[in-house]
Amino acid sequence: MSEKLQKVLARAGHGSRREIESIIEAGRVSVDGKIAKLGDRVEVTPGLKIRIDGHLISVRESAEQICRVLAYYKPEGELCTRNDPEGRPTVFDRLPKLRGARWIAVGRLDVNTCGLLLFTTDGELANRLMHPSREVEREYAVRVFGQVDDAKLRDLSRGVQLEDGPAAFKTIKFSGGEGINQWYNVTLTEGRNREVRRLWEAVGVQVSRLIRVRYGDIPLPKGLPRGGWTELDLAQTNYLRELVELPPETSSKVAVEKRPSSHEGESDSSCGETSQSGERRSSFWRT
């Protein structure tokens, strides 16, 4: 059965659907020697030859794909890009190596923001989780510097005008602090660039610390060190898939080779559920 080319490539982990649509439109993808066009359909067969930038890539039939998801604790200072021309650290540097697929980031965090960043091998899952129409909640712990009164909190809840349109927090909850240094937990259902910081700035308050602590119902795992990762189990992976109306997986384990690292305590195990801290985890559902 034929499928849209961008769907086949996204499922195989060669990028999110949006990324793949862009490279197809740029003429960088060929199918059996012919430049592909957006909307082309292909049937995955043993003889199918798909190239990106001239490089032959691996694709498999839908039933052969295994969706994997990592939870990564992004530290401040890392970039959400695969390669940085200035050689600065990126969020991909410490992820486990894969055979025949690659990790796709579910959204982005700016260089000065830390916390939960999800990665998956399924480009369609990544695309749906990021898309604003799905309204997947993101929760952040925010330390702010400045006077915060009831009027400002009302504005942030009801909506303020940003340069790219109106925006508002779905929820705002005071979580500690005194004077002009206070902590709040806020939620959004979209992921515009620097949206949390820009919302606070719109009411005259600066953000001095920003941590993403939850994506959907997947929290930042307790005890996971900065720069560490852990693989979601089958139930958690299927929770995310159900959230965005994708069919469930029946398997979640694939052999993985960890990149050599000098990080103390990093495990040499090939099991995807072992983080860089060496801890074993099977579940970290929010309580």
Protein Blocks (a to p, Z undefined) as FASTA:
>chain_A
ZZdfklmmmmnopacfklmmmmmmnopaceehiacdehiacdddfklccdeehiacdddd
fklpccddddddddehiacdfbdfklpacfklmpccdehiacddehjddfkbgcjddddf
bfklmmmmmpmklopacddddddeddddfklmmmmmnopcdfkbccddfbdcdfbdehjb
ccdddddfbdcehklmmmmmmnopacfbdcdfbehjbccdehiaghiacdddfklmmmmm
mmnopacdfbfbdcddddddfbehiafbfbfkbcfkopacfbdcdZZ
